[in-house]
Amino acid sequence: MQESIKIDDESSGTEPRSPDPSKAQSLPKARQYQRIKLTMSLISMGLNIVVPLAFLLAGGSEAIRNLAEGWTSTSGLIVVLYLLVAGAGLQAIEFPFEVYSGFVVEKRFGLSKLSLSGWLWDWLKGTLIQTVLLVAVISGIYWLLRSQPDLWWLWAAVGATLLIVALAALLPVLILPLFYKFEPIPDGELKDRLFALADRIGTHVRGVYVWHLGDKSTKANAAVTGWGRTRRIIISDTLIES
């Protein structure tokens, strides 16, 4: 969804992968943070494998399908309802772990400025976006299987490519602004240096924007994001201040 390059020593993309050592106050504390986040990631991966398997073996898939068929006879709507119900069940199981990893741990290490309500609001927006995309993609594949049984894989590949390009282009102008505030960086030495850096690595960007990450976090981050006319460098206010 996003093509990014490493700008600072911490990470790239929209989510930093490790805390700023100065914020974590000590290397052992930073390592502890990384161990906890890795453990939670492994738990999440495990749940995404074990829960669906247990669900299928226990007959849950058939039960949800029968439930959806009781609500509607339209095949497309049955698929959507199935995905929504099954997805809600999996999300309910994962939710406590997401709260712990995304809110409790970040607060414990002094990396988050969000209240619980603020974190929940961001989580809800992210979950809704993921749900819409997941339902659209799987419903589209199901439709192709029924309408183009011989070439469904080809059209699915074409559709996936177009979707990836579209999401990459829309990410900095439509999706990220739902979570953060952005504004063009003022003219000056920093802007010139970032444009020069992009030129040296052969990456054409249309602008440089201040990413107001400091409203929610003490982390520092920067990335190249977007596609075509939306391609830009975003650099967090926390990184500029540091």
C-alpha positions as CSV (number, residue, x, y, z in Angstrom):
1,M,0.0,0.0,0.0
2,Q,2.9,2.3,0.6
3,E,6.3,2.5,-0.9
4,S,8.7,4.0,1.6
5,I,12.4,4.5,2.2
6,K,14.3,4.9,5.4
7,I,14.9,8.5,6.2
8,D,16.1,8.3,9.8
9,D,17.7,5.5,11.8
10,E,14.6,4.3,13.4
11,S,12.1,3.1,10.8
12,S,10.2,3.8,7.6
13,G,6.5,3.7,6.7
14,T,3.7,5.0,8.8
15,E,4.4,3.2,12.0
16,P,7.9,3.4,13.7
17,R,9.2,-0.1,14.5
18,S,11.2,0.8,17.7
19,P,11.2,3.6,20.3
20,D,13.5,6.5,20.2
21,P,16.3,5.5,22.7
22,S,16.2,9.0,24.2
23,K,12.5,8.6,24.9
24,A,12.9,5.0,26.2
25,Q,15.6,6.5,28.5
26,S,17.9,3.4,28.3
27,L,19.0,0.7,26.0
28,P,17.7,-2.1,28.2
29,K,14.3,-0.4,28.3
30,A,14.3,-0.1,24.5
31,R,15.1,-3.8,24.2
32,Q,12.3,-4.7,26.7
33,Y,9.9,-2.7,24.5
34,Q,11.0,-4.5,21.4
35,R,10.7,-7.9,23.1
36,I,7.1,-7.1,24.2
37,K,6.1,-5.8,20.8
38,L,7.6,-8.9,19.1
39,T,5.8,-11.2,21.5
40,M,2.5,-9.5,20.8
41,S,3.1,-9.7,17.1
42,L,3.7,-13.4,17.3
43,I,0.6,-13.9,19.4
44,S,-1.4,-12.0,16.8
45,M,0.0,-14.1,14.0
46,G,-0.8,-17.2,16.0
47,L,-4.3,-16.2,16.6
48,N,-4.8,-15.5,12.9
49,I,-3.8,-19.1,12.1
50,V,-5.2,-21.0,15.1
51,V,-8.6,-19.3,15.4
52,P,-9.7,-19.7,11.8
53,L,-8.6,-23.4,11.8
54,A,-10.4,-24.1,15.0
55,F,-13.4,-22.2,13.6
56,L,-13.5,-24.4,10.5
57,L,-13.0,-27.7,12.4
58,A,-15.7,-26.8,14.9
59,G,-18.2,-26.2,12.1
60,G,-18.4,-22.5,12.7
61,S,-18.0,-21.7,9.0
62,E,-21.1,-23.7,8.1
63,A,-23.1,-22.2,11.0
64,I,-22.3,-18.6,9.8
65,R,-23.1,-19.5,6.2
66,N,-26.5,-20.9,7.3
67,L,-27.1,-17.8,9.3
68,A,-26.3,-15.5,6.4
69,E,-28.5,-17.6,4.1
70,G,-31.4,-17.2,6.5
71,W,-31.1,-13.4,6.2
72,T,-30.8,-13.2,2.4
73,S,-30.9,-15.4,-0.7
74,T,-28.6,-13.1,-2.7
75,S,-25.2,-14.8,-3.1
76,G,-23.2,-11.6,-3.0
77,L,-24.8,-10.5,0.2
78,I,-24.3,-13.9,1.7
79,V,-20.6,-13.5,1.2
80,V,-20.5,-10.0,2.7
81,L,-22.5,-11.1,5.7
82,Y,-20.3,-14.1,6.2
83,L,-17.2,-12.0,6.1
84,L,-18.6,-9.4,8.5
85,V,-19.7,-12.0,11.1
86,A,-16.6,-14.1,10.9
87,G,-14.4,-11.0,10.9
88,A,-16.2,-9.6,13.9
89,G,-15.6,-12.8,15.8
90,L,-11.9,-12.9,15.1
91,Q,-11.6,-9.2,15.9
92,A,-13.3,-9.7,19.3
93,I,-10.7,-12.3,20.2
94,E,-7.8,-10.2,19.1
95,F,-9.1,-6.9,20.6
96,P,-7.7,-7.3,24.1
97,F,-4.2,-8.0,22.7
98,E,-4.4,-5.0,20.5
99,V,-5.4,-2.8,23.4
100,Y,-2.4,-4.1,25.4
101,S,0.1,-3.8,22.6
102,G,-1.2,-0.6,21.0
103,F,-2.2,1.4,24.1
104,V,-1.0,-0.1,27.4
105,V,2.6,-0.8,26.2
106,E,3.0,2.5,24.5
107,K,1.8,4.3,27.6
108,R,4.1,2.3,29.8
109,F,7.1,3.3,27.9
110,G,6.1,6.9,27.5
111,L,5.7,6.7,23.7
112,S,2.0,7.6,23.5
113,K,0.1,10.8,24.3
114,L,-3.3,9.4,23.5
115,S,-6.1,8.9,26.0
116,L,-7.9,5.5,25.8
117,S,-10.8,7.2,24.0
118,G,-8.4,8.7,21.5
119,W,-6.7,5.4,20.9
120,L,-10.1,3.6,20.5
121,W,-11.2,6.2,17.9
122,D,-8.1,5.7,15.8
123,W,-8.5,1.9,16.2
124,L,-12.1,2.1,15.1
125,K,-11.2,4.1,12.0
126,G,-8.4,1.7,11.1
127,T,-10.6,-1.3,11.6
128,L,-13.4,0.1,9.4
129,I,-10.9,0.9,6.6
130,Q,-9.5,-2.7,6.8
131,T,-13.0,-4.2,6.9
132,V,-14.2,-2.3,3.8
133,L,-11.0,-3.3,1.9
134,L,-11.2,-6.9,3.0
135,V,-14.9,-7.3,2.1
136,A,-14.4,-5.6,-1.3
137,V,-11.4,-7.8,-2.2
138,I,-12.9,-11.1,-1.2
139,S,-16.3,-10.3,-2.7
140,G,-14.6,-9.3,-5.9
141,I,-12.6,-12.6,-6.0
142,Y,-15.8,-14.5,-5.3
143,W,-17.6,-12.7,-8.1
144,L,-14.7,-13.5,-10.5
145,L,-14.8,-17.2,-9.6
146,R,-18.5,-17.3,-10.6
147,S,-18.4,-15.1,-13.7
148,Q,-14.9,-15.9,-15.1
149,P,-14.1,-19.5,-13.9
150,D,-11.3,-19.9,-16.4
151,L,-9.6,-16.5,-16.2
152,W,-10.5,-15.4,-12.7
153,W,-6.9,-15.5,-11.6
154,L,-5.8,-13.2,-14.4
155,W,-8.5,-10.6,-13.7
156,A,-7.8,-10.9,-9.9
157,A,-4.1,-10.1,-10.6
158,V,-5.0,-7.1,-12.7
159,G,-7.4,-5.9,-10.1
160,A,-4.9,-6.4,-7.3
161,T,-2.3,-4.4,-9.1
162,L,-4.7,-1.5,-9.8
163,L,-5.9,-1.6,-6.2
164,I,-2.3,-1.4,-4.8
165,V,-1.5,1.5,-7.1
166,A,-4.7,3.3,-6.1
167,L,-4.1,2.8,-2.4
168,A,-0.5,4.0,-2.7
169,A,-1.7,7.2,-4.4
170,L,-4.6,7.8,-2.0
171,L,-2.7,7.0,1.2
172,P,-1.1,10.4,1.9
173,V,-4.1,12.5,0.7
174,L,-7.1,10.5,1.9
175,I,-6.1,7.8,4.5
176,L,-3.3,9.2,6.6
177,P,-5.1,12.6,7.1
178,L,-7.8,10.6,8.9
179,F,-5.3,9.9,11.6
180,Y,-2.8,12.8,11.5
181,K,-2.5,16.4,10.5
182,F,-0.1,17.3,7.7
183,E,1.1,20.7,6.3
184,P,3.7,21.8,3.8
185,I,7.1,22.3,5.4
186,P,8.3,25.9,5.2
187,D,11.0,26.9,2.7
188,G,14.4,26.6,4.2
189,E,17.5,24.5,4.6
190,L,15.7,21.3,5.8
191,K,13.3,21.3,2.8
192,D,16.2,21.8,0.4
193,R,18.2,19.0,2.0
194,L,15.3,16.5,1.8
195,F,14.7,17.3,-1.9
196,A,18.5,16.8,-2.5
197,L,18.4,13.5,-0.6
198,A,15.4,12.3,-2.8
199,D,17.3,13.3,-5.9
200,R,20.5,11.4,-4.8
201,I,18.6,8.2,-4.4
202,G,16.6,8.7,-7.6
203,T,13.2,9.2,-6.0
204,H,11.0,12.0,-7.4
205,V,8.8,13.7,-4.9
206,R,6.2,16.5,-5.3
207,G,6.6,18.0,-1.9
208,V,7.7,17.8,1.7
209,Y,5.2,17.8,4.5
210,V,5.4,18.1,8.3
211,W,3.7,15.1,9.9
212,H,2.1,16.2,13.2
213,L,2.9,12.9,15.0
214,G,3.8,14.8,18.2
215,D,0.1,15.3,18.9
216,K,-0.2,11.5,19.6
217,S,3.3,10.2,20.1
218,T,6.8,11.0,21.3
219,K,8.3,8.8,18.5
220,A,10.2,10.2,15.6
221,N,9.7,9.0,12.0
222,A,9.8,10.0,8.3
223,A,8.9,8.3,5.1
224,V,8.4,8.7,1.3
225,T,4.8,7.9,0.5
226,G,2.3,8.2,-2.3
227,W,2.4,7.5,-6.0
228,G,2.7,9.8,-9.0
229,R,1.3,13.2,-8.2
230,T,0.8,12.4,-4.5
231,R,4.4,11.2,-3.9
232,R,5.9,13.1,-1.1
233,I,8.3,13.1,1.9
234,I,6.6,13.2,5.3
235,I,8.7,14.0,8.3
236,S,7.4,14.1,11.8
237,D,7.5,17.2,13.9
238,T,9.1,15.1,16.7
239,L,12.0,14.3,14.4
240,I,12.4,17.9,13.3
241,E,12.5,19.1,17.0
242,S,15.0,16.4,17.9
